[in-house]
Amino acid sequence: MVSAVPALATVGISAGVAAAVSLFALWVAGRRQERGRRRELWAAALAATMAYREFPYAIRRRRCEPEHRSEERVRLSEALRLVQQGLAEHQALMRIEDRGDVKDAYARLVGETRKIAGGYMQSEWKADPIQSDSEVNTEEPFDYSALAKDEDAFVEAVRKDLGWRRPGAQR
């Protein structure tokens, strides 16, 4: 009987170690999956701001024939509505996720993007559309360099959020 107790203890310890290793592996896998999900969300959110920046170009290059102007306004307005919807969706998801630094940095980036790109869009709607292929490449491209600091701040907040340890994270 004396030899059965150590064997039973060995089996118990082995089972406990196996369970702990399994739980740790499940935790790591879940954390990786969660980080991947957030990475995709953050990337799609950034892409939505880039899509918004493209609209001044699209407005400038709209069809110029008088009989198509109304159709072009509707087409571009509908496309812009979808991008605006995407921005709003990502902002809502940021609020739901409540990753403090990421949410705040994205809100600043969206606000500044709307201000700068929106101003360019207003100017382009007031201007006549281009008339020829030679005008497609803009001589004075739209300057989005003022957005670099907000974009960098968002990317840095995402990088910190996706790290194994999240210093300064708010939950």
Phi and psi in radians as a Rosetta constraint file:
Dihedral C 1 N 2 CA 2 C 2 CIRCULARHARMONIC -1.083 0.35
Dihedral N 2 CA 2 C 2 N 3 CIRCULARHARMONIC -0.683 0.35
Dihedral C 2 N 3 CA 3 C 3 CIRCULARHARMONIC -1.274 0.35
Dihedral N 3 CA 3 C 3 N 4 CIRCULARHARMONIC -0.343 0.35
Dihedral C 3 N 4 CA 4 C 4 CIRCULARHARMONIC -1.289 0.35
Dihedral N 4 CA 4 C 4 N 5 CIRCULARHARMONIC -0.562 0.35
Dihedral C 4 N 5 CA 5 C 5 CIRCULARHARMONIC -1.153 0.35
Dihedral N 5 CA 5 C 5 N 6 CIRCULARHARMONIC -0.862 0.35
Dihedral C 5 N 6 CA 6 C 6 CIRCULARHARMONIC -1.081 0.35
Dihedral N 6 CA 6 C 6 N 7 CIRCULARHARMONIC -0.629 0.35
Dihedral C 6 N 7 CA 7 C 7 CIRCULARHARMONIC -1.155 0.35
Dihedral N 7 CA 7 C 7 N 8 CIRCULARHARMONIC -0.720 0.35
Dihedral C 7 N 8 CA 8 C 8 CIRCULARHARMONIC -1.138 0.35
Dihedral N 8 CA 8 C 8 N 9 CIRCULARHARMONIC -0.710 0.35
Dihedral C 8 N 9 CA 9 C 9 CIRCULARHARMONIC -1.119 0.35
Dihedral N 9 CA 9 C 9 N 10 CIRCULARHARMONIC -0.710 0.35
Dihedral C 9 N 10 CA 10 C 10 CIRCULARHARMONIC -1.104 0.35
Dihedral N 10 CA 10 C 10 N 11 CIRCULARHARMONIC -0.742 0.35
Dihedral C 10 N 11 CA 11 C 11 CIRCULARHARMONIC -1.115 0.35
Dihedral N 11 CA 11 C 11 N 12 CIRCULARHARMONIC -0.747 0.35
Dihedral C 11 N 12 CA 12 C 12 CIRCULARHARMONIC -1.123 0.35
Dihedral N 12 CA 12 C 12 N 13 CIRCULARHARMONIC -0.775 0.35
Dihedral C 12 N 13 CA 13 C 13 CIRCULARHARMONIC -1.113 0.35
Dihedral N 13 CA 13 C 13 N 14 CIRCULARHARMONIC -0.770 0.35
Dihedral C 13 N 14 CA 14 C 14 CIRCULARHARMONIC -1.068 0.35
Dihedral N 14 CA 14 C 14 N 15 CIRCULARHARMONIC -0.731 0.35
Dihedral C 14 N 15 CA 15 C 15 CIRCULARHARMONIC -1.163 0.35
Dihedral N 15 CA 15 C 15 N 16 CIRCULARHARMONIC -0.712 0.35
Dihedral C 15 N 16 CA 16 C 16 CIRCULARHARMONIC -1.115 0.35
Dihedral N 16 CA 16 C 16 N 17 CIRCULARHARMONIC -0.756 0.35
Dihedral C 16 N 17 CA 17 C 17 CIRCULARHARMONIC -1.120 0.35
Dihedral N 17 CA 17 C 17 N 18 CIRCULARHARMONIC -0.753 0.35
Dihedral C 17 N 18 CA 18 C 18 CIRCULARHARMONIC -1.090 0.35
Dihedral N 18 CA 18 C 18 N 19 CIRCULARHARMONIC -0.715 0.35
Dihedral C 18 N 19 CA 19 C 19 CIRCULARHARMONIC -1.150 0.35
Dihedral N 19 CA 19 C 19 N 20 CIRCULARHARMONIC -0.748 0.35
Dihedral C 19 N 20 CA 20 C 20 CIRCULARHARMONIC -1.096 0.35
Dihedral N 20 CA 20 C 20 N 21 CIRCULARHARMONIC -0.760 0.35
Dihedral C 20 N 21 CA 21 C 21 CIRCULARHARMONIC -1.107 0.35
Dihedral N 21 CA 21 C 21 N 22 CIRCULARHARMONIC -0.733 0.35
Dihedral C 21 N 22 CA 22 C 22 CIRCULARHARMONIC -1.111 0.35
Dihedral N 22 CA 22 C 22 N 23 CIRCULARHARMONIC -0.778 0.35
Dihedral C 22 N 23 CA 23 C 23 CIRCULARHARMONIC -1.097 0.35
Dihedral N 23 CA 23 C 23 N 24 CIRCULARHARMONIC -0.715 0.35
Dihedral C 23 N 24 CA 24 C 24 CIRCULARHARMONIC -1.117 0.35
Dihedral N 24 CA 24 C 24 N 25 CIRCULARHARMONIC -0.755 0.35
Dihedral C 24 N 25 CA 25 C 25 CIRCULARHARMONIC -1.089 0.35
Dihedral N 25 CA 25 C 25 N 26 CIRCULARHARMONIC -0.712 0.35
Dihedral C 25 N 26 CA 26 C 26 CIRCULARHARMONIC -1.120 0.35
Dihedral N 26 CA 26 C 26 N 27 CIRCULARHARMONIC -0.715 0.35
Dihedral C 26 N 27 CA 27 C 27 CIRCULARHARMONIC -1.098 0.35
Dihedral N 27 CA 27 C 27 N 28 CIRCULARHARMONIC -0.794 0.35
Dihedral C 27 N 28 CA 28 C 28 CIRCULARHARMONIC -1.104 0.35
Dihedral N 28 CA 28 C 28 N 29 CIRCULARHARMONIC -0.785 0.35
Dihedral C 28 N 29 CA 29 C 29 CIRCULARHARMONIC -1.084 0.35
Dihedral N 29 CA 29 C 29 N 30 CIRCULARHARMONIC -0.743 0.35
Dihedral C 29 N 30 CA 30 C 30 CIRCULARHARMONIC -1.114 0.35
Dihedral N 30 CA 30 C 30 N 31 CIRCULARHARMONIC -0.723 0.35
Dihedral C 30 N 31 CA 31 C 31 CIRCULARHARMONIC -1.115 0.35
Dihedral N 31 CA 31 C 31 N 32 CIRCULARHARMONIC -0.733 0.35
Dihedral C 31 N 32 CA 32 C 32 CIRCULARHARMONIC -1.100 0.35
Dihedral N 32 CA 32 C 32 N 33 CIRCULARHARMONIC -0.746 0.35
Dihedral C 32 N 33 CA 33 C 33 CIRCULARHARMONIC -1.108 0.35
Dihedral N 33 CA 33 C 33 N 34 CIRCULARHARMONIC -0.745 0.35
Dihedral C 33 N 34 CA 34 C 34 CIRCULARHARMONIC -1.127 0.35
Dihedral N 34 CA 34 C 34 N 35 CIRCULARHARMONIC -0.738 0.35
Dihedral C 34 N 35 CA 35 C 35 CIRCULARHARMONIC -1.105 0.35
Dihedral N 35 CA 35 C 35 N 36 CIRCULARHARMONIC -0.703 0.35
Dihedral C 35 N 36 CA 36 C 36 CIRCULARHARMONIC -1.109 0.35
Dihedral N 36 CA 36 C 36 N 37 CIRCULARHARMONIC -0.705 0.35
Dihedral C 36 N 37 CA 37 C 37 CIRCULARHARMONIC -1.105 0.35
Dihedral N 37 CA 37 C 37 N 38 CIRCULARHARMONIC -0.800 0.35
Dihedral C 37 N 38 CA 38 C 38 CIRCULARHARMONIC -1.153 0.35
Dihedral N 38 CA 38 C 38 N 39 CIRCULARHARMONIC -0.683 0.35
Dihedral C 38 N 39 CA 39 C 39 CIRCULARHARMONIC -1.010 0.35
Dihedral N 39 CA 39 C 39 N 40 CIRCULARHARMONIC -0.768 0.35
Dihedral C 39 N 40 CA 40 C 40 CIRCULARHARMONIC -1.134 0.35
Dihedral N 40 CA 40 C 40 N 41 CIRCULARHARMONIC -0.721 0.35
Dihedral C 40 N 41 CA 41 C 41 CIRCULARHARMONIC -1.094 0.35
Dihedral N 41 CA 41 C 41 N 42 CIRCULARHARMONIC -0.819 0.35
Dihedral C 41 N 42 CA 42 C 42 CIRCULARHARMONIC -1.136 0.35
Dihedral N 42 CA 42 C 42 N 43 CIRCULARHARMONIC -0.699 0.35
Dihedral C 42 N 43 CA 43 C 43 CIRCULARHARMONIC -1.134 0.35
Dihedral N 43 CA 43 C 43 N 44 CIRCULARHARMONIC -0.745 0.35
Dihedral C 43 N 44 CA 44 C 44 CIRCULARHARMONIC -1.129 0.35
Dihedral N 44 CA 44 C 44 N 45 CIRCULARHARMONIC -0.635 0.35
Dihedral C 44 N 45 CA 45 C 45 CIRCULARHARMONIC -1.120 0.35
Dihedral N 45 CA 45 C 45 N 46 CIRCULARHARMONIC -0.767 0.35
Dihedral C 45 N 46 CA 46 C 46 CIRCULARHARMONIC -1.137 0.35
Dihedral N 46 CA 46 C 46 N 47 CIRCULARHARMONIC -0.704 0.35
Dihedral C 46 N 47 CA 47 C 47 CIRCULARHARMONIC -1.066 0.35
Dihedral N 47 CA 47 C 47 N 48 CIRCULARHARMONIC -0.612 0.35
Dihedral C 47 N 48 CA 48 C 48 CIRCULARHARMONIC -1.111 0.35
Dihedral N 48 CA 48 C 48 N 49 CIRCULARHARMONIC -0.650 0.35
Dihedral C 48 N 49 CA 49 C 49 CIRCULARHARMONIC -1.198 0.35
Dihedral N 49 CA 49 C 49 N 50 CIRCULARHARMONIC -0.604 0.35
Dihedral C 49 N 50 CA 50 C 50 CIRCULARHARMONIC -1.182 0.35
Dihedral N 50 CA 50 C 50 N 51 CIRCULARHARMONIC -0.679 0.35
Dihedral C 50 N 51 CA 51 C 51 CIRCULARHARMONIC -1.086 0.35
Dihedral N 51 CA 51 C 51 N 52 CIRCULARHARMONIC -0.690 0.35
Dihedral C 51 N 52 CA 52 C 52 CIRCULARHARMONIC -1.091 0.35
Dihedral N 52 CA 52 C 52 N 53 CIRCULARHARMONIC -0.662 0.35
Dihedral C 52 N 53 CA 53 C 53 CIRCULARHARMONIC -1.152 0.35
Dihedral N 53 CA 53 C 53 N 54 CIRCULARHARMONIC -0.328 0.35
Dihedral C 53 N 54 CA 54 C 54 CIRCULARHARMONIC -1.389 0.35
Dihedral N 54 CA 54 C 54 N 55 CIRCULARHARMONIC -0.275 0.35
Dihedral C 54 N 55 CA 55 C 55 CIRCULARHARMONIC -1.142 0.35
Dihedral N 55 CA 55 C 55 N 56 CIRCULARHARMONIC -0.612 0.35
Dihedral C 55 N 56 CA 56 C 56 CIRCULARHARMONIC -1.017 0.35
Dihedral N 56 CA 56 C 56 N 57 CIRCULARHARMONIC -0.650 0.35
Dihedral C 56 N 57 CA 57 C 57 CIRCULARHARMONIC -1.150 0.35
Dihedral N 57 CA 57 C 57 N 58 CIRCULARHARMONIC -0.790 0.35
Dihedral C 57 N 58 CA 58 C 58 CIRCULARHARMONIC -1.104 0.35
Dihedral N 58 CA 58 C 58 N 59 CIRCULARHARMONIC -0.696 0.35
Dihedral C 58 N 59 CA 59 C 59 CIRCULARHARMONIC -1.153 0.35
Dihedral N 59 CA 59 C 59 N 60 CIRCULARHARMONIC -0.739 0.35
Dihedral C 59 N 60 CA 60 C 60 CIRCULARHARMONIC -1.066 0.35
Dihedral N 60 CA 60 C 60 N 61 CIRCULARHARMONIC -0.638 0.35
Dihedral C 60 N 61 CA 61 C 61 CIRCULARHARMONIC -1.672 0.35
Dihedral N 61 CA 61 C 61 N 62 CIRCULARHARMONIC 0.233 0.35
Dihedral C 61 N 62 CA 62 C 62 CIRCULARHARMONIC -1.101 0.35
Dihedral N 62 CA 62 C 62 N 63 CIRCULARHARMONIC 2.821 0.35
Dihedral C 62 N 63 CA 63 C 63 CIRCULARHARMONIC -1.046 0.35
Dihedral N 63 CA 63 C 63 N 64 CIRCULARHARMONIC 2.416 0.35
Dihedral C 63 N 64 CA 64 C 64 CIRCULARHARMONIC -1.755 0.35
Dihedral N 64 CA 64 C 64 N 65 CIRCULARHARMONIC -0.218 0.35
Dihedral C 64 N 65 CA 65 C 65 CIRCULARHARMONIC -1.137 0.35
Dihedral N 65 CA 65 C 65 N 66 CIRCULARHARMONIC 2.342 0.35
Dihedral C 65 N 66 CA 66 C 66 CIRCULARHARMONIC -0.939 0.35
Dihedral N 66 CA 66 C 66 N 67 CIRCULARHARMONIC -0.643 0.35
Dihedral C 66 N 67 CA 67 C 67 CIRCULARHARMONIC -1.253 0.35
Dihedral N 67 CA 67 C 67 N 68 CIRCULARHARMONIC -0.188 0.35
Dihedral C 67 N 68 CA 68 C 68 CIRCULARHARMONIC -1.907 0.35
Dihedral N 68 CA 68 C 68 N 69 CIRCULARHARMONIC -0.042 0.35
Dihedral C 68 N 69 CA 69 C 69 CIRCULARHARMONIC -1.083 0.35
Dihedral N 69 CA 69 C 69 N 70 CIRCULARHARMONIC -0.767 0.35
Dihedral C 69 N 70 CA 70 C 70 CIRCULARHARMONIC -1.117 0.35
Dihedral N 70 CA 70 C 70 N 71 CIRCULARHARMONIC -0.773 0.35
Dihedral C 70 N 71 CA 71 C 71 CIRCULARHARMONIC -1.044 0.35
Dihedral N 71 CA 71 C 71 N 72 CIRCULARHARMONIC -0.698 0.35
Dihedral C 71 N 72 CA 72 C 72 CIRCULARHARMONIC -1.182 0.35
Dihedral N 72 CA 72 C 72 N 73 CIRCULARHARMONIC -0.688 0.35
Dihedral C 72 N 73 CA 73 C 73 CIRCULARHARMONIC -1.047 0.35
Dihedral N 73 CA 73 C 73 N 74 CIRCULARHARMONIC -0.768 0.35
Dihedral C 73 N 74 CA 74 C 74 CIRCULARHARMONIC -1.164 0.35
Dihedral N 74 CA 74 C 74 N 75 CIRCULARHARMONIC -0.808 0.35
Dihedral C 74 N 75 CA 75 C 75 CIRCULARHARMONIC -1.032 0.35
Dihedral N 75 CA 75 C 75 N 76 CIRCULARHARMONIC -0.872 0.35
Dihedral C 75 N 76 CA 76 C 76 CIRCULARHARMONIC -1.227 0.35
Dihedral N 76 CA 76 C 76 N 77 CIRCULARHARMONIC -0.648 0.35
Dihedral C 76 N 77 CA 77 C 77 CIRCULARHARMONIC -1.122 0.35
Dihedral N 77 CA 77 C 77 N 78 CIRCULARHARMONIC -0.690 0.35
Dihedral C 77 N 78 CA 78 C 78 CIRCULARHARMONIC -1.178 0.35
Dihedral N 78 CA 78 C 78 N 79 CIRCULARHARMONIC -0.736 0.35
Dihedral C 78 N 79 CA 79 C 79 CIRCULARHARMONIC -1.098 0.35
Dihedral N 79 CA 79 C 79 N 80 CIRCULARHARMONIC -0.736 0.35
Dihedral C 79 N 80 CA 80 C 80 CIRCULARHARMONIC -1.137 0.35
Dihedral N 80 CA 80 C 80 N 81 CIRCULARHARMONIC -0.657 0.35
Dihedral C 80 N 81 CA 81 C 81 CIRCULARHARMONIC -1.033 0.35
Dihedral N 81 CA 81 C 81 N 82 CIRCULARHARMONIC -0.723 0.35
Dihedral C 81 N 82 CA 82 C 82 CIRCULARHARMONIC -1.143 0.35
Dihedral N 82 CA 82 C 82 N 83 CIRCULARHARMONIC -0.700 0.35
Dihedral C 82 N 83 CA 83 C 83 CIRCULARHARMONIC -1.171 0.35
Dihedral N 83 CA 83 C 83 N 84 CIRCULARHARMONIC -0.727 0.35
Dihedral C 83 N 84 CA 84 C 84 CIRCULARHARMONIC -1.061 0.35
Dihedral N 84 CA 84 C 84 N 85 CIRCULARHARMONIC -0.697 0.35
Dihedral C 84 N 85 CA 85 C 85 CIRCULARHARMONIC -1.078 0.35
Dihedral N 85 CA 85 C 85 N 86 CIRCULARHARMONIC -0.732 0.35
Dihedral C 85 N 86 CA 86 C 86 CIRCULARHARMONIC -1.095 0.35
Dihedral N 86 CA 86 C 86 N 87 CIRCULARHARMONIC -0.735 0.35
Dihedral C 86 N 87 CA 87 C 87 CIRCULARHARMONIC -1.074 0.35
Dihedral N 87 CA 87 C 87 N 88 CIRCULARHARMONIC -0.778 0.35
Dihedral C 87 N 88 CA 88 C 88 CIRCULARHARMONIC -1.126 0.35
Dihedral N 88 CA 88 C 88 N 89 CIRCULARHARMONIC -0.687 0.35
Dihedral C 88 N 89 CA 89 C 89 CIRCULARHARMONIC -1.100 0.35
Dihedral N 89 CA 89 C 89 N 90 CIRCULARHARMONIC -0.778 0.35
Dihedral C 89 N 90 CA 90 C 90 CIRCULARHARMONIC -1.162 0.35
Dihedral N 90 CA 90 C 90 N 91 CIRCULARHARMONIC -0.648 0.35
Dihedral C 90 N 91 CA 91 C 91 CIRCULARHARMONIC -1.134 0.35
Dihedral N 91 CA 91 C 91 N 92 CIRCULARHARMONIC -0.679 0.35
Dihedral C 91 N 92 CA 92 C 92 CIRCULARHARMONIC -1.127 0.35
Dihedral N 92 CA 92 C 92 N 93 CIRCULARHARMONIC -0.749 0.35
Dihedral C 92 N 93 CA 93 C 93 CIRCULARHARMONIC -1.101 0.35
Dihedral N 93 CA 93 C 93 N 94 CIRCULARHARMONIC -0.630 0.35
Dihedral C 93 N 94 CA 94 C 94 CIRCULARHARMONIC -1.112 0.35
Dihedral N 94 CA 94 C 94 N 95 CIRCULARHARMONIC -0.704 0.35
Dihedral C 94 N 95 CA 95 C 95 CIRCULARHARMONIC -1.176 0.35
Dihedral N 95 CA 95 C 95 N 96 CIRCULARHARMONIC -0.669 0.35
Dihedral C 95 N 96 CA 96 C 96 CIRCULARHARMONIC -1.181 0.35
Dihedral N 96 CA 96 C 96 N 97 CIRCULARHARMONIC -0.802 0.35
Dihedral C 96 N 97 CA 97 C 97 CIRCULARHARMONIC -1.108 0.35
Dihedral N 97 CA 97 C 97 N 98 CIRCULARHARMONIC -0.618 0.35
Dihedral C 97 N 98 CA 98 C 98 CIRCULARHARMONIC 0.911 0.35
Dihedral N 98 CA 98 C 98 N 99 CIRCULARHARMONIC 0.866 0.35
Dihedral C 98 N 99 CA 99 C 99 CIRCULARHARMONIC -1.624 0.35
Dihedral N 99 CA 99 C 99 N 100 CIRCULARHARMONIC 1.558 0.35
Dihedral C 99 N 100 CA 100 C 100 CIRCULARHARMONIC -0.596 0.35
Dihedral N 100 CA 100 C 100 N 101 CIRCULARHARMONIC -1.090 0.35
Dihedral C 100 N 101 CA 101 C 101 CIRCULARHARMONIC -1.136 0.35
Dihedral N 101 CA 101 C 101 N 102 CIRCULARHARMONIC -0.699 0.35
Dihedral C 101 N 102 CA 102 C 102 CIRCULARHARMONIC -1.146 0.35
Dihedral N 102 CA 102 C 102 N 103 CIRCULARHARMONIC -0.818 0.35
Dihedral C 102 N 103 CA 103 C 103 CIRCULARHARMONIC -1.034 0.35
Dihedral N 103 CA 103 C 103 N 104 CIRCULARHARMONIC -0.823 0.35
Dihedral C 103 N 104 CA 104 C 104 CIRCULARHARMONIC -1.165 0.35
Dihedral N 104 CA 104 C 104 N 105 CIRCULARHARMONIC -0.744 0.35
Dihedral C 104 N 105 CA 105 C 105 CIRCULARHARMONIC -1.128 0.35
Dihedral N 105 CA 105 C 105 N 106 CIRCULARHARMONIC -0.677 0.35
Dihedral C 105 N 106 CA 106 C 106 CIRCULARHARMONIC -1.180 0.35
Dihedral N 106 CA 106 C 106 N 107 CIRCULARHARMONIC -0.705 0.35
Dihedral C 106 N 107 CA 107 C 107 CIRCULARHARMONIC -1.050 0.35
Dihedral N 107 CA 107 C 107 N 108 CIRCULARHARMONIC -0.742 0.35
Dihedral C 107 N 108 CA 108 C 108 CIRCULARHARMONIC -1.129 0.35
Dihedral N 108 CA 108 C 108 N 109 CIRCULARHARMONIC -0.766 0.35
Dihedral C 108 N 109 CA 109 C 109 CIRCULARHARMONIC -1.081 0.35
Dihedral N 109 CA 109 C 109 N 110 CIRCULARHARMONIC -0.782 0.35
Dihedral C 109 N 110 CA 110 C 110 CIRCULARHARMONIC -1.131 0.35
Dihedral N 110 CA 110 C 110 N 111 CIRCULARHARMONIC -0.774 0.35
Dihedral C 110 N 111 CA 111 C 111 CIRCULARHARMONIC -1.044 0.35
Dihedral N 111 CA 111 C 111 N 112 CIRCULARHARMONIC -0.810 0.35
Dihedral C 111 N 112 CA 112 C 112 CIRCULARHARMONIC -1.206 0.35
Dihedral N 112 CA 112 C 112 N 113 CIRCULARHARMONIC -0.659 0.35
Dihedral C 112 N 113 CA 113 C 113 CIRCULARHARMONIC -1.095 0.35
Dihedral N 113 CA 113 C 113 N 114 CIRCULARHARMONIC -0.770 0.35
Dihedral C 113 N 114 CA 114 C 114 CIRCULARHARMONIC -1.104 0.35
Dihedral N 114 CA 114 C 114 N 115 CIRCULARHARMONIC -0.701 0.35
Dihedral C 114 N 115 CA 115 C 115 CIRCULARHARMONIC -1.144 0.35
Dihedral N 115 CA 115 C 115 N 116 CIRCULARHARMONIC -0.853 0.35
Dihedral C 115 N 116 CA 116 C 116 CIRCULARHARMONIC -1.306 0.35
Dihedral N 116 CA 116 C 116 N 117 CIRCULARHARMONIC -0.952 0.35
Dihedral C 116 N 117 CA 117 C 117 CIRCULARHARMONIC -1.152 0.35
Dihedral N 117 CA 117 C 117 N 118 CIRCULARHARMONIC -0.640 0.35
Dihedral C 117 N 118 CA 118 C 118 CIRCULARHARMONIC -1.073 0.35
Dihedral N 118 CA 118 C 118 N 119 CIRCULARHARMONIC -0.676 0.35
Dihedral C 118 N 119 CA 119 C 119 CIRCULARHARMONIC -1.110 0.35
Dihedral N 119 CA 119 C 119 N 120 CIRCULARHARMONIC -0.736 0.35
Dihedral C 119 N 120 CA 120 C 120 CIRCULARHARMONIC -1.111 0.35
Dihedral N 120 CA 120 C 120 N 121 CIRCULARHARMONIC -0.684 0.35
Dihedral C 120 N 121 CA 121 C 121 CIRCULARHARMONIC -1.104 0.35
Dihedral N 121 CA 121 C 121 N 122 CIRCULARHARMONIC -0.776 0.35
Dihedral C 121 N 122 CA 122 C 122 CIRCULARHARMONIC -1.018 0.35
Dihedral N 122 CA 122 C 122 N 123 CIRCULARHARMONIC -0.760 0.35
Dihedral C 122 N 123 CA 123 C 123 CIRCULARHARMONIC -1.103 0.35
Dihedral N 123 CA 123 C 123 N 124 CIRCULARHARMONIC -0.727 0.35
Dihedral C 123 N 124 CA 124 C 124 CIRCULARHARMONIC -1.214 0.35
Dihedral N 124 CA 124 C 124 N 125 CIRCULARHARMONIC -0.604 0.35
Dihedral C 124 N 125 CA 125 C 125 CIRCULARHARMONIC -1.151 0.35
Dihedral N 125 CA 125 C 125 N 126 CIRCULARHARMONIC -0.551 0.35
Dihedral C 125 N 126 CA 126 C 126 CIRCULARHARMONIC -1.338 0.35
Dihedral N 126 CA 126 C 126 N 127 CIRCULARHARMONIC -0.440 0.35
Dihedral C 126 N 127 CA 127 C 127 CIRCULARHARMONIC -1.516 0.35
Dihedral N 127 CA 127 C 127 N 128 CIRCULARHARMONIC 2.737 0.35
Dihedral C 127 N 128 CA 128 C 128 CIRCULARHARMONIC -1.226 0.35
Dihedral N 128 CA 128 C 128 N 129 CIRCULARHARMONIC 2.570 0.35
Dihedral C 128 N 129 CA 129 C 129 CIRCULARHARMONIC -1.176 0.35
Dihedral N 129 CA 129 C 129 N 130 CIRCULARHARMONIC 2.792 0.35
Dihedral C 129 N 130 CA 130 C 130 CIRCULARHARMONIC -1.140 0.35
Dihedral N 130 CA 130 C 130 N 131 CIRCULARHARMONIC 2.735 0.35
Dihedral C 130 N 131 CA 131 C 131 CIRCULARHARMONIC -1.934 0.35
Dihedral N 131 CA 131 C 131 N 132 CIRCULARHARMONIC -0.336 0.35
Dihedral C 131 N 132 CA 132 C 132 CIRCULARHARMONIC -2.501 0.35
Dihedral N 132 CA 132 C 132 N 133 CIRCULARHARMONIC 2.875 0.35
Dihedral C 132 N 133 CA 133 C 133 CIRCULARHARMONIC -1.070 0.35
Dihedral N 133 CA 133 C 133 N 134 CIRCULARHARMONIC -0.559 0.35
Dihedral C 133 N 134 CA 134 C 134 CIRCULARHARMONIC -1.147 0.35
Dihedral N 134 CA 134 C 134 N 135 CIRCULARHARMONIC -0.292 0.35
Dihedral C 134 N 135 CA 135 C 135 CIRCULARHARMONIC -1.609 0.35
Dihedral N 135 CA 135 C 135 N 136 CIRCULARHARMONIC -0.058 0.35
Dihedral C 135 N 136 CA 136 C 136 CIRCULARHARMONIC -1.079 0.35
Dihedral N 136 CA 136 C 136 N 137 CIRCULARHARMONIC -0.824 0.35
Dihedral C 136 N 137 CA 137 C 137 CIRCULARHARMONIC -1.385 0.35
Dihedral N 137 CA 137 C 137 N 138 CIRCULARHARMONIC 2.004 0.35
Dihedral C 137 N 138 CA 138 C 138 CIRCULARHARMONIC -1.255 0.35
Dihedral N 138 CA 138 C 138 N 139 CIRCULARHARMONIC 2.347 0.35
Dihedral C 138 N 139 CA 139 C 139 CIRCULARHARMONIC -1.275 0.35
Dihedral N 139 CA 139 C 139 N 140 CIRCULARHARMONIC -0.593 0.35
Dihedral C 139 N 140 CA 140 C 140 CIRCULARHARMONIC -2.012 0.35
Dihedral N 140 CA 140 C 140 N 141 CIRCULARHARMONIC 1.554 0.35
Dihedral C 140 N 141 CA 141 C 141 CIRCULARHARMONIC -1.139 0.35
Dihedral N 141 CA 141 C 141 N 142 CIRCULARHARMONIC 2.775 0.35
Dihedral C 141 N 142 CA 142 C 142 CIRCULARHARMONIC -1.244 0.35
Dihedral N 142 CA 142 C 142 N 143 CIRCULARHARMONIC 2.317 0.35
Dihedral C 142 N 143 CA 143 C 143 CIRCULARHARMONIC -1.674 0.35
Dihedral N 143 CA 143 C 143 N 144 CIRCULARHARMONIC 1.941 0.35
Dihedral C 143 N 144 CA 144 C 144 CIRCULARHARMONIC -1.883 0.35
Dihedral N 144 CA 144 C 144 N 145 CIRCULARHARMONIC 0.272 0.35
Dihedral C 144 N 145 CA 145 C 145 CIRCULARHARMONIC -1.081 0.35
Dihedral N 145 CA 145 C 145 N 146 CIRCULARHARMONIC -0.462 0.35
Dihedral C 145 N 146 CA 146 C 146 CIRCULARHARMONIC -1.156 0.35
Dihedral N 146 CA 146 C 146 N 147 CIRCULARHARMONIC -0.305 0.35
Dihedral C 146 N 147 CA 147 C 147 CIRCULARHARMONIC -1.513 0.35
Dihedral N 147 CA 147 C 147 N 148 CIRCULARHARMONIC -0.154 0.35
Dihedral C 147 N 148 CA 148 C 148 CIRCULARHARMONIC -1.018 0.35
Dihedral N 148 CA 148 C 148 N 149 CIRCULARHARMONIC -0.749 0.35
Dihedral C 148 N 149 CA 149 C 149 CIRCULARHARMONIC -1.158 0.35
Dihedral N 149 CA 149 C 149 N 150 CIRCULARHARMONIC -0.661 0.35
Dihedral C 149 N 150 CA 150 C 150 CIRCULARHARMONIC -1.249 0.35
Dihedral N 150 CA 150 C 150 N 151 CIRCULARHARMONIC -0.660 0.35
Dihedral C 150 N 151 CA 151 C 151 CIRCULARHARMONIC -1.155 0.35
Dihedral N 151 CA 151 C 151 N 152 CIRCULARHARMONIC -0.779 0.35
Dihedral C 151 N 152 CA 152 C 152 CIRCULARHARMONIC -1.081 0.35
Dihedral N 152 CA 152 C 152 N 153 CIRCULARHARMONIC -0.695 0.35
Dihedral C 152 N 153 CA 153 C 153 CIRCULARHARMONIC -1.114 0.35
Dihedral N 153 CA 153 C 153 N 154 CIRCULARHARMONIC -0.695 0.35
Dihedral C 153 N 154 CA 154 C 154 CIRCULARHARMONIC -1.127 0.35
Dihedral N 154 CA 154 C 154 N 155 CIRCULARHARMONIC -0.829 0.35
Dihedral C 154 N 155 CA 155 C 155 CIRCULARHARMONIC -1.078 0.35
Dihedral N 155 CA 155 C 155 N 156 CIRCULARHARMONIC -0.714 0.35
Dihedral C 155 N 156 CA 156 C 156 CIRCULARHARMONIC -1.144 0.35
Dihedral N 156 CA 156 C 156 N 157 CIRCULARHARMONIC -0.714 0.35
Dihedral C 156 N 157 CA 157 C 157 CIRCULARHARMONIC -1.097 0.35
Dihedral N 157 CA 157 C 157 N 158 CIRCULARHARMONIC -0.694 0.35
Dihedral C 157 N 158 CA 158 C 158 CIRCULARHARMONIC -1.132 0.35
Dihedral N 158 CA 158 C 158 N 159 CIRCULARHARMONIC -0.784 0.35
Dihedral C 158 N 159 CA 159 C 159 CIRCULARHARMONIC -1.005 0.35
Dihedral N 159 CA 159 C 159 N 160 CIRCULARHARMONIC -0.779 0.35
Dihedral C 159 N 160 CA 160 C 160 CIRCULARHARMONIC -1.146 0.35
Dihedral N 160 CA 160 C 160 N 161 CIRCULARHARMONIC -0.715 0.35
Dihedral C 160 N 161 CA 161 C 161 CIRCULARHARMONIC -1.106 0.35
Dihedral N 161 CA 161 C 161 N 162 CIRCULARHARMONIC -0.609 0.35
Dihedral C 161 N 162 CA 162 C 162 CIRCULARHARMONIC -1.518 0.35
Dihedral N 162 CA 162 C 162 N 163 CIRCULARHARMONIC -0.110 0.35
Dihedral C 162 N 163 CA 163 C 163 CIRCULARHARMONIC -1.200 0.35
Dihedral N 163 CA 163 C 163 N 164 CIRCULARHARMONIC 2.834 0.35
Dihedral C 163 N 164 CA 164 C 164 CIRCULARHARMONIC -1.084 0.35
Dihedral N 164 CA 164 C 164 N 165 CIRCULARHARMONIC -0.700 0.35
Dihedral C 164 N 165 CA 165 C 165 CIRCULARHARMONIC -1.968 0.35
Dihedral N 165 CA 165 C 165 N 166 CIRCULARHARMONIC 2.358 0.35
Dihedral C 165 N 166 CA 166 C 166 CIRCULARHARMONIC -1.911 0.35
Dihedral N 166 CA 166 C 166 N 167 CIRCULARHARMONIC 1.444 0.35
Dihedral C 166 N 167 CA 167 C 167 CIRCULARHARMONIC -1.134 0.35
Dihedral N 167 CA 167 C 167 N 168 CIRCULARHARMONIC 2.382 0.35
Dihedral C 167 N 168 CA 168 C 168 CIRCULARHARMONIC 1.245 0.35
Dihedral N 168 CA 168 C 168 N 169 CIRCULARHARMONIC 0.180 0.35
Dihedral C 168 N 169 CA 169 C 169 CIRCULARHARMONIC -1.238 0.35
Dihedral N 169 CA 169 C 169 N 170 CIRCULARHARMONIC 2.555 0.35
Dihedral C 169 N 170 CA 170 C 170 CIRCULARHARMONIC -1.911 0.35
Dihedral N 170 CA 170 C 170 N 171 CIRCULARHARMONIC 2.319 0.35
